[in-house]
């Protein structure tokens, strides 16, 4: 995550609606969040032909799943193609008018997005009872609130689709199932995720990057910023590849939010005026496959507050999180994840130590070198404490690159980001890569910072 003021990155931890946050960075505006698939068991839904085997007819519940699966396919097809007439036919006569009109507006926007996949899946979670306040006024033969997920992938950045929850209510009357509403059901912890296409007309830019196609999605009121990011993406992906290597997708999907509500929905985190961008991802599969659901999300204030320098550094910072995601586990210290991404973001920028770490330089010049590594809680503390934490994290990796070389810096990151950290594990990682223990490393780093703060 990156803050909007200055050229520093602030880091703070957070939790999402869907799963635990993995990383959060704030400097010029960046955060890394891990958004897990709500279908934790990873099972898939049965196709209609697989509902039953042998001579026994399907049960009522099995047949209901088949019929509602057909409805979900029709819904996805109508939205994706912009077929408003079919979409209206799928609505229950008692459907909430605001839901109907929201879907019509959505159908006017979705075709602008280059989707490789767009559909709805039934989940396997335990059935949620429909509140009487919803079911009784419908006067339907049956009312159901199934577990549903939006499944989508954007052509280019998404090698595989990601899934997001939908709090859906459907009703059956006259032998036919129809859509009623997708409003949240907080009493049952049901939430409908909203994508950029749910927040108004879109501006979409696709641009060739290092190994494929990157995509920027925003709204007409951020059209110039969308264009600026699209123009910066080729050089940003090339720079991250030069630093990290080619073992990542080498493309990106960037969302630009126009409101705090949209930013909060896309990131699953509380909005903050200090955050310029956040990187989100699904949970890592652990089988070496490419992470899914990776998006860089810029906040609503980014367009007006970022300079060309910070646009460049923030985008490279966030794409570094994308590149390193498969090698980064929960529990990685924020000084490791954010310092490494910040180093990448500022790499070859030409800015000197005083420009990139002004707060740290002033404190060290008057009070002496740092004697401890930043703690996770420092990054979200606000004020000078947060600034020092972010600047210190960057300086750690700048020191390693200067004294030991960038190849050692990459190996150190992988050693320190491979599991939950403790003083002993950090000591082991430093010793194995750099040949010095934690205590000696901190002294040498502090002297390096002090020399540049005079």
C-alpha positions as CSV (number, residue, x, y, z in Angstrom):
1,X,0.0,0.0,0.0
2,X,1.2,3.5,-0.6
3,X,0.2,6.9,1.0
4,X,-0.6,9.9,-1.0
5,X,1.6,12.4,0.6
6,X,5.3,12.6,-0.2
7,X,7.1,9.7,-1.9
8,X,7.0,7.3,1.0
9,X,5.1,4.1,1.4
10,X,3.2,3.3,4.6
11,X,2.4,-0.2,5.6
12,X,-0.4,-1.5,7.8
13,X,-2.1,-4.7,8.4
14,X,-5.8,-5.3,7.7
15,X,-8.5,-8.0,7.1
16,X,-10.7,-8.4,4.2
17,X,-14.3,-9.5,3.9
18,X,-13.2,-12.7,2.3
19,X,-10.0,-13.9,4.0
20,X,-7.0,-12.6,5.9
21,X,-4.9,-9.8,4.7
22,X,-1.4,-10.9,3.8
23,X,0.5,-7.7,3.2
24,X,-0.3,-4.0,3.4
25,X,2.0,-1.3,2.3
26,X,1.7,2.5,2.5
27,X,4.2,4.9,1.0
28,X,3.3,6.5,-2.2
29,X,0.2,4.4,-1.8
30,X,0.3,0.6,-1.7
31,X,-1.1,-2.3,0.1
32,X,-1.1,-6.1,-0.4
33,X,-4.1,-8.0,0.7
34,X,-4.9,-11.6,0.3
35,X,-8.5,-12.3,-0.7
36,X,-9.3,-16.0,-0.3
37,X,-12.0,-18.0,-2.1
38,X,-15.0,-18.3,0.1
39,X,-15.4,-21.9,-1.0
40,X,-12.7,-23.0,1.3
41,X,-13.2,-26.7,0.6
42,X,-12.3,-26.1,-3.1
43,X,-15.0,-28.4,-4.3
44,X,-16.8,-27.7,-7.6
45,X,-20.5,-27.8,-8.3
46,X,-21.9,-30.8,-10.1
47,X,-23.1,-30.4,-13.6
48,X,-26.8,-31.4,-14.2
49,X,-25.8,-34.7,-15.8
50,X,-23.9,-35.6,-12.6
51,X,-26.6,-34.9,-10.1
52,X,-27.7,-38.5,-9.8
53,X,-26.5,-41.9,-11.0
54,X,-28.6,-45.0,-11.6
55,X,-32.3,-45.4,-11.6
56,X,-33.2,-43.2,-8.6
57,X,-34.8,-39.9,-9.7
58,X,-33.3,-36.6,-8.4
59,X,-34.4,-35.4,-5.0
60,X,-36.1,-32.1,-4.7
61,X,-32.9,-30.4,-3.6
62,X,-30.9,-31.9,-6.4
63,X,-33.5,-30.8,-9.0
64,X,-33.5,-27.3,-7.4
65,X,-29.8,-27.0,-7.9
66,X,-30.1,-28.1,-11.5
67,X,-32.8,-25.5,-12.2
68,X,-31.1,-22.7,-10.4
69,X,-27.8,-23.5,-12.1
70,X,-29.6,-23.0,-15.4
71,X,-31.0,-19.6,-14.1
72,X,-27.5,-18.5,-13.1
73,X,-26.1,-19.4,-16.6
74,X,-28.9,-17.4,-18.2
75,X,-28.3,-14.4,-15.8
76,X,-24.6,-14.4,-16.6
77,X,-25.2,-14.7,-20.4
78,X,-27.7,-11.8,-20.4
79,X,-25.4,-9.5,-18.4
80,X,-22.3,-10.3,-20.4
81,X,-24.0,-9.8,-23.7
82,X,-26.0,-6.7,-22.6
83,X,-29.3,-8.5,-23.4
84,X,-31.7,-6.4,-21.3
85,X,-34.9,-8.0,-22.5
86,X,-33.7,-11.5,-21.4
87,X,-32.4,-10.0,-18.2
88,X,-35.8,-8.6,-17.3
89,X,-37.5,-11.9,-18.1
90,X,-35.2,-13.6,-15.5
91,X,-36.5,-11.3,-12.7
92,X,-39.3,-12.4,-10.3
93,X,-42.4,-10.3,-10.5
94,X,-41.8,-9.3,-6.9
95,X,-38.1,-8.6,-7.3
96,X,-36.8,-5.4,-5.7
97,X,-37.0,-2.7,-8.5
98,X,-33.7,-1.3,-7.4
99,X,-32.1,-4.7,-8.0
100,X,-33.7,-4.9,-11.4
101,X,-32.5,-1.5,-12.5
102,X,-29.0,-2.1,-11.1
103,X,-28.7,-5.3,-13.2
104,X,-29.9,-3.3,-16.3
105,X,-27.2,-0.7,-15.7
106,X,-24.7,-3.4,-15.1
107,X,-25.6,-5.1,-18.4
108,X,-24.9,-1.8,-20.2
109,X,-21.4,-1.7,-18.7
110,X,-20.1,-5.3,-18.6
111,X,-19.7,-5.8,-22.3
112,X,-17.0,-3.1,-22.3
113,X,-14.7,-5.4,-20.2
114,X,-12.6,-8.0,-22.1
115,X,-13.8,-10.9,-20.1
116,X,-12.3,-14.3,-20.8
117,X,-14.8,-15.8,-18.4
118,X,-17.9,-14.5,-16.6
119,X,-20.4,-16.7,-14.9
120,X,-22.1,-17.7,-11.6
121,X,-21.5,-20.9,-9.6
122,X,-23.5,-22.6,-6.9
123,X,-21.4,-23.2,-3.8
124,X,-21.6,-26.1,-1.4
125,X,-21.9,-24.2,1.9
126,X,-24.7,-25.1,4.3
127,X,-28.1,-23.7,3.3
128,X,-29.0,-20.3,4.6
129,X,-32.6,-19.8,5.8
130,X,-34.4,-16.9,4.0
131,X,-35.7,-14.3,6.5
132,X,-39.5,-14.3,6.8
133,X,-39.5,-10.6,6.1
134,X,-38.2,-11.5,2.6
135,X,-39.9,-14.8,1.9
136,X,-43.5,-14.1,3.0
137,X,-44.2,-11.0,0.9
138,X,-43.0,-12.9,-2.2
139,X,-45.9,-15.4,-1.9
140,X,-43.8,-17.9,-4.0
141,X,-43.9,-21.7,-4.0
142,X,-40.3,-21.7,-2.8
143,X,-37.8,-19.1,-1.8
144,X,-34.1,-20.0,-1.6
145,X,-30.9,-18.2,-0.7
146,X,-28.2,-20.4,-2.2
147,X,-24.5,-20.0,-1.8
148,X,-23.4,-18.3,-5.1
149,X,-20.1,-17.0,-6.5
150,X,-19.3,-14.7,-9.4
151,X,-16.6,-16.4,-11.4
152,X,-14.7,-14.1,-13.8
153,X,-11.4,-13.7,-15.6
154,X,-10.1,-10.7,-17.7
155,X,-8.4,-11.5,-21.0
156,X,-4.7,-11.0,-20.7
157,X,-3.9,-10.7,-16.9
158,X,-6.0,-13.6,-15.7
159,X,-4.7,-17.0,-16.6
160,X,-7.4,-18.5,-14.4
161,X,-10.7,-17.1,-13.1
162,X,-11.2,-15.8,-9.6
163,X,-14.5,-16.1,-7.5
164,X,-16.3,-13.5,-5.4
165,X,-19.4,-14.1,-3.2
166,X,-23.0,-13.2,-4.2
167,X,-25.7,-12.9,-1.6
168,X,-28.6,-14.1,-3.8
169,X,-32.2,-14.8,-3.2
170,X,-34.3,-16.7,-5.9
171,X,-38.0,-17.6,-6.0
172,X,-39.9,-20.4,-7.7
173,X,-43.4,-19.9,-9.0
174,X,-45.3,-21.6,-11.8
175,X,-42.5,-24.1,-12.1
176,X,-39.9,-21.6,-12.9
177,X,-37.0,-20.1,-10.8
178,X,-36.3,-16.3,-11.0
179,X,-34.0,-13.7,-9.5
180,X,-35.3,-11.7,-6.5
181,X,-32.4,-9.7,-5.0
182,X,-28.6,-9.7,-4.2
183,X,-28.8,-7.5,-1.2
184,X,-26.5,-8.4,1.7
185,X,-27.8,-10.7,4.5
186,X,-25.6,-9.6,7.4
187,X,-27.5,-11.8,9.9
188,X,-26.2,-14.8,7.9
189,X,-22.8,-13.2,7.0
190,X,-23.8,-13.1,3.3
191,X,-22.3,-10.3,1.2
192,X,-22.4,-9.5,-2.5
193,X,-19.1,-8.4,-3.9
194,X,-19.3,-5.5,-6.3
195,X,-16.8,-5.0,-9.2
196,X,-15.9,-1.8,-11.1
197,X,-18.8,-2.6,-13.4
198,X,-21.2,-2.1,-10.5
199,X,-20.1,1.5,-10.0
200,X,-21.0,3.1,-13.3
201,X,-19.8,3.4,-16.9
202,X,-16.2,2.2,-17.5
203,X,-13.1,3.3,-19.3
204,X,-10.9,0.3,-20.3
205,X,-7.4,0.3,-21.7
206,X,-5.6,-2.8,-22.8
207,X,-1.8,-2.4,-23.4
208,X,0.9,-4.9,-24.5
209,X,3.4,-5.5,-21.7
210,X,6.4,-7.7,-21.2
211,X,4.8,-11.1,-21.7
212,X,1.2,-10.4,-22.6
213,X,-1.5,-7.8,-22.2
214,X,-2.2,-5.6,-19.2
215,X,-5.5,-4.0,-18.6
216,X,-6.5,-0.8,-16.7
217,X,-10.2,-0.4,-15.7
218,X,-11.6,2.9,-14.4
219,X,-14.5,5.3,-14.9
220,X,-14.9,8.3,-17.3
221,X,-14.1,10.8,-14.5
222,X,-10.6,9.2,-14.2
223,X,-10.1,8.7,-17.9
224,X,-6.8,10.7,-18.0
225,X,-5.4,8.8,-15.0
226,X,-6.4,5.5,-16.6
227,X,-4.5,6.6,-19.8
228,X,-1.5,7.6,-17.7
229,X,-1.3,4.2,-15.9
230,X,-1.7,2.4,-19.2
231,X,1.1,4.4,-20.7
232,X,3.3,3.6,-17.7
233,X,2.5,-0.2,-17.5
234,X,5.0,-1.4,-20.2
235,X,8.0,0.3,-18.6
236,X,6.8,-0.7,-15.1
237,X,6.5,-4.4,-16.0
238,X,9.8,-4.3,-17.7
239,X,11.5,-2.7,-14.7
240,X,10.0,-5.3,-12.3
241,X,11.0,-8.1,-14.6
242,X,14.6,-6.7,-14.7
243,X,14.6,-6.6,-10.9
244,X,12.7,-9.8,-10.0
245,X,13.2,-12.0,-13.0
246,X,10.8,-13.5,-15.5
247,X,9.2,-16.0,-13.1
248,X,5.9,-14.1,-12.9
249,X,3.1,-13.2,-15.2
250,X,4.7,-10.0,-16.4
251,X,1.4,-8.3,-16.9
252,X,-1.2,-6.7,-14.6
253,X,-4.8,-5.9,-14.0
254,X,-5.3,-2.4,-12.6
255,X,-8.6,-1.0,-11.2
256,X,-9.0,2.7,-10.5
257,X,-11.7,3.5,-8.0
258,X,-13.7,6.7,-8.2
259,X,-15.2,6.5,-4.6
260,X,-14.2,5.3,-1.2
261,X,-17.1,2.8,-1.4
262,X,-15.7,1.3,-4.6
263,X,-12.2,1.2,-3.2
264,X,-13.4,-0.5,0.0
265,X,-15.3,-3.1,-2.1
266,X,-12.5,-3.9,-4.5
267,X,-9.9,-4.2,-1.7
268,X,-11.9,-5.6,1.2
269,X,-10.3,-3.0,3.4
270,X,-11.4,0.1,5.2
271,X,-10.8,3.1,2.9
272,X,-8.1,5.6,3.9
273,X,-7.3,9.0,2.4
274,X,-3.6,8.2,2.9
275,X,-3.7,5.1,0.7
276,X,-3.0,5.5,-3.0
277,X,-3.0,1.9,-4.1
278,X,-3.5,-1.6,-2.8
279,X,-2.6,-5.0,-4.2
280,X,-5.0,-7.8,-3.6
281,X,-4.8,-11.6,-4.3
282,X,-6.6,-14.8,-3.7
283,X,-5.0,-17.3,-1.3
284,X,-2.0,-19.1,-2.7
285,X,-2.8,-22.7,-3.8
286,X,0.6,-24.0,-2.7
287,X,1.1,-26.1,-5.8
288,X,3.4,-23.7,-7.6
289,X,0.6,-22.4,-9.9
290,X,0.2,-18.8,-10.8
291,X,-1.7,-16.8,-8.1
292,X,-5.3,-15.9,-9.1
293,X,-7.3,-12.7,-8.4
294,X,-4.3,-10.4,-8.4
295,X,-5.3,-6.8,-8.9
296,X,-3.7,-3.4,-8.3
297,X,-6.4,-1.0,-7.0
298,X,-5.8,2.8,-7.0
299,X,-7.8,4.9,-4.6
300,X,-10.1,7.8,-5.5
301,X,-7.6,10.4,-4.4
302,X,-4.7,9.0,-6.4
303,X,-5.4,10.7,-9.6
304,X,-5.3,14.2,-8.1
305,X,-2.5,13.7,-5.6
306,X,0.1,11.6,-7.3
307,X,2.9,13.2,-9.2
308,X,4.5,11.5,-12.3
309,X,7.3,10.4,-10.0
310,X,4.9,8.7,-7.5
311,X,2.8,7.2,-10.2
312,X,5.9,5.5,-11.5
313,X,7.2,4.4,-8.1
314,X,3.8,3.3,-6.8
315,X,2.9,1.2,-9.9
316,X,6.3,-0.5,-9.8
317,X,6.0,-1.1,-6.1
318,X,2.6,-2.7,-6.5
319,X,3.7,-4.8,-9.5
320,X,6.6,-6.1,-7.3
321,X,4.0,-7.4,-4.9
322,X,2.3,-9.1,-7.8
323,X,5.6,-10.7,-9.0
324,X,6.6,-11.8,-5.5
325,X,3.1,-13.1,-4.4
326,X,3.9,-16.7,-5.1
327,X,7.0,-16.5,-2.9
328,X,5.3,-14.5,0.0
329,X,3.5,-16.3,2.8
330,X,1.2,-15.0,5.6
331,X,3.2,-13.7,8.5
332,X,6.0,-12.1,6.4
333,X,7.1,-9.0,8.4
334,X,5.9,-5.8,6.9
335,X,9.4,-4.3,6.8
336,X,10.3,-7.2,4.5
337,X,7.4,-7.0,2.1
338,X,7.1,-3.3,2.0
339,X,10.8,-2.5,2.1
340,X,11.5,-4.9,-0.8
341,X,8.6,-3.5,-2.9
342,X,9.7,0.1,-2.1
343,X,13.2,-0.6,-3.1
344,X,11.9,-1.9,-6.4
345,X,9.6,1.1,-6.8
346,X,12.4,3.6,-6.3
347,X,15.1,1.6,-8.1
348,X,16.9,3.6,-10.8
349,X,14.8,6.6,-10.0
350,X,17.8,8.9,-9.4
351,X,16.4,10.2,-6.1
352,X,18.9,10.3,-3.2
353,X,18.6,9.1,0.4
354,X,17.3,12.5,1.7
355,X,14.5,12.6,-0.9
356,X,13.4,9.0,-0.2
357,X,13.8,9.0,3.6
358,X,13.5,12.6,4.8
359,X,12.0,11.8,8.2
360,X,14.4,9.0,9.0
361,X,17.4,11.1,7.9
362,X,16.3,14.0,10.2
363,X,15.9,11.8,13.2
364,X,19.1,9.9,12.7
365,X,21.1,13.1,12.1
366,X,20.0,14.4,15.5
367,X,19.6,11.2,17.5
368,X,21.9,8.6,16.1
369,X,21.5,5.5,13.9
370,X,18.6,3.1,14.2
371,X,19.1,0.1,16.5
372,X,16.0,-2.0,15.8
373,X,14.1,-3.2,12.7
374,X,10.6,-1.7,12.2
375,X,7.8,-3.6,13.8
376,X,4.5,-4.3,12.1
377,X,2.5,-2.1,14.5
378,X,4.8,0.9,13.6
379,X,3.5,1.0,10.0
380,X,-0.1,1.7,11.0
381,X,0.7,4.1,13.9
382,X,0.4,7.2,11.9
383,X,2.5,10.4,11.9
384,X,6.3,10.3,12.1
385,X,6.3,6.8,13.5
386,X,4.7,5.4,10.4
387,X,7.0,7.5,8.1
388,X,10.1,6.2,9.9
389,X,8.8,2.6,9.6
390,X,8.3,2.8,5.9
391,X,11.5,4.8,5.2
392,X,13.5,2.4,7.5
393,X,12.1,-0.6,5.6
394,X,13.2,0.8,2.3
395,X,16.6,1.7,3.7
396,X,17.2,-1.9,4.9
397,X,17.0,-3.2,1.3
398,X,18.8,-0.2,-0.1
399,X,21.6,-1.1,2.3
400,X,21.6,-4.8,1.3
401,X,21.7,-3.9,-2.4
402,X,24.6,-1.4,-1.8
403,X,26.7,-3.7,0.3
404,X,25.9,-7.2,-0.9
405,X,24.4,-6.7,-4.4
406,X,20.8,-7.1,-5.8
407,X,21.2,-10.9,-6.3
408,X,21.7,-11.2,-2.5
409,X,18.7,-8.9,-1.9
410,X,16.4,-11.1,-3.9
411,X,17.7,-14.2,-2.1
412,X,17.3,-12.5,1.3
413,X,13.7,-11.6,0.5
414,X,12.8,-15.2,-0.4
415,X,14.5,-16.4,2.8
416,X,12.6,-14.0,5.0
417,X,9.2,-14.2,3.2
418,X,9.0,-18.0,3.3
419,X,7.3,-18.3,6.6
420,X,6.1,-16.6,9.8
421,X,9.0,-14.6,11.2
422,X,10.7,-14.5,14.6
423,X,14.0,-13.1,15.7
424,X,15.6,-16.5,15.4
425,X,14.2,-17.1,11.9
426,X,15.4,-13.7,10.8
427,X,18.8,-14.4,12.2
428,X,18.9,-17.7,10.3
429,X,17.9,-16.0,7.1
430,X,20.4,-13.2,7.3
431,X,23.2,-15.6,8.2
432,X,22.4,-18.0,5.4
433,X,22.3,-15.3,2.7
434,X,24.6,-12.6,3.9
435,X,26.9,-14.4,6.3
436,X,26.2,-12.1,9.2
437,X,23.7,-12.5,12.1
438,X,20.8,-10.3,13.1
439,X,22.7,-8.2,15.6
440,X,25.7,-7.5,13.3
441,X,23.3,-6.8,10.5
442,X,21.4,-4.1,12.4
443,X,24.6,-2.4,13.5
444,X,26.0,-2.3,9.9
445,X,22.7,-1.1,8.6
446,X,22.4,1.6,11.2
447,X,26.0,2.9,10.4
448,X,25.0,2.9,6.7
449,X,21.9,5.0,7.4
450,X,23.8,7.4,9.7
451,X,26.5,8.0,7.0
452,X,23.8,9.0,4.6
453,X,21.8,11.1,7.0
454,X,24.6,13.6,7.8
